[in-house]
Amino acid sequence: MCQMFAGQDPARYEYVTRRLRLNGQSTSIRLERAFWGIVDQMADKDGSSTPAFLSKLHAEVLEQHGEATNFTSLLRCACTIHLGELDQIPQPGTRIAAE
């Protein structure tokens, strides 16, 4: 099973930095190439460009939480939700039963 993970093309997990504006502020976001592909899909599904989608998401995080302490981690987690894996990810404080 690990071969499926270990054998993937290294380009998938190569870091890619994109420079953009989040709500008028210049910034850069560094994510693995595979995550950028998912973020681009989410933006497309939203009917917006990736920078516009990220600005909208960032604004919503600020509105709900007052700050975005680790926006890149939030993006990675958003990608797993987008892929439908939320139900398979153990929530904080939940124990996984030993097999």
KOLLUMMAR-296159 format. One record per residue (C-alpha): x, y, z; residue in one letter. Coordinates in nm, 2 decimals, padded with zeros to 4 digits. Example, Ala and Ser with C-alpha at 12.3 -4.5 7.8 and 13.67 -1.06 7.14 Angstrom:
# KOLLUMMAR-296159
     xx     yy     zz rest
  01.23 -00.45  00.78    A
  01.37 -00.11  00.71    S
***
This chain:
# KOLLUMMAR-296159
     xx     yy     zz rest
  00.00  00.00  00.00    M
  00.28  00.25  00.08    C
  00.41  00.21 -00.28    Q
  00.09  00.40 -00.39    M
  00.20  00.69 -00.18    F
  00.58  00.66 -00.20    A
  00.57  00.60 -00.58    G
  00.40  00.92 -00.67    Q
  00.56  01.18 -00.89    D
  00.77  01.42 -00.68    P
  00.63  01.71 -00.88    A
  00.29  01.65 -00.70    R
  00.44  01.75 -00.37    Y
  00.68  02.01 -00.49    E
  00.62  02.35 -00.33    Y
  00.48  02.62 -00.56    V
  00.46  02.98 -00.44    T
  00.20  03.21 -00.59    R
  00.20  03.59 -00.54    R
 -00.14  03.74 -00.52    L
 -00.36  04.00 -00.34    R
 -00.58  03.90 -00.05    L
 -00.83  04.17  00.00    N
 -00.60  04.44 -00.14    G
 -00.28  04.32  00.04    Q
  00.01  04.17 -00.16    S
  00.11  03.83 -00.02    T
  00.25  03.50 -00.13    S
  00.11  03.15 -00.06    I
  00.33  02.84 -00.07    R
  00.15  02.51 -00.12    L
  00.23  02.18 -00.28    E
  00.14  02.16 -00.65    R
 -00.13  01.90 -00.58    A
 -00.31  02.14 -00.34    F
 -00.29  02.42 -00.59    W
 -00.47  02.20 -00.84    G
 -00.75  02.14 -00.58    I
 -00.77  02.51 -00.49    V
 -00.80  02.60 -00.86    D
 -01.09  02.35 -00.89    Q
 -01.26  02.50 -00.59    M
 -01.23  02.85 -00.74    A
 -01.36  02.72 -01.07    D
 -01.66  02.56 -00.90    K
 -01.72  02.89 -00.72    D
 -01.72  03.06 -01.06    G
 -01.43  03.29 -00.97    S
 -01.05  03.32 -01.03    S
 -00.82  03.16 -00.78    T
 -00.71  03.50 -00.63    P
 -01.08  03.62 -00.60    A
 -01.18  03.29 -00.44    F
 -00.89  03.31 -00.19    L
 -00.97  03.67 -00.11    S
 -01.34  03.57 -00.04    K
 -01.23  03.28  00.18    L
 -00.98  03.49  00.37    H
 -01.24  03.76  00.43    A
 -01.49  03.50  00.56    E
 -01.22  03.36  00.80    V
 -01.15  03.71  00.93    L
 -01.52  03.77  00.98    E
 -01.57  03.44  01.17    Q
 -01.25  03.42  01.36    H
 -01.10  03.76  01.37    G
 -00.77  03.64  01.21    E
 -00.63  03.37  00.99    A
 -00.35  03.23  01.20    T
 -00.23  02.97  00.95    N
 -00.41  03.03  00.62    F
 -00.20  02.78  00.42    T
 -00.30  02.50  00.67    S
 -00.66  02.62  00.64    L
 -00.63  02.58  00.26    L
 -00.50  02.23  00.29    R
 -00.78  02.13  00.52    C
 -01.03  02.30  00.29    A
 -00.90  02.08  00.01    C
 -00.97  01.76  00.21    T
 -01.32  01.89  00.28    I
 -01.36  01.96 -00.09    H
 -01.25  01.61 -00.18    L
 -01.51  01.47  00.05    G
 -01.27  01.33  00.31    E
 -01.40  01.52  00.61    L
 -01.59  01.22  00.74    D
 -01.28  01.00  00.72    Q
 -01.05  01.24  00.92    I
 -01.05  01.19  01.29    P
 -01.17  01.50  01.47    Q
 -00.96  01.65  01.75    P
 -01.02  01.46  02.08    G
 -01.15  01.15  01.90    T
 -00.96  00.82  01.95    R
 -00.90  00.57  01.68    I
 -00.98  00.22  01.78    A
 -00.69 -00.03  01.74    A
 -00.75 -00.31  01.50    E
***
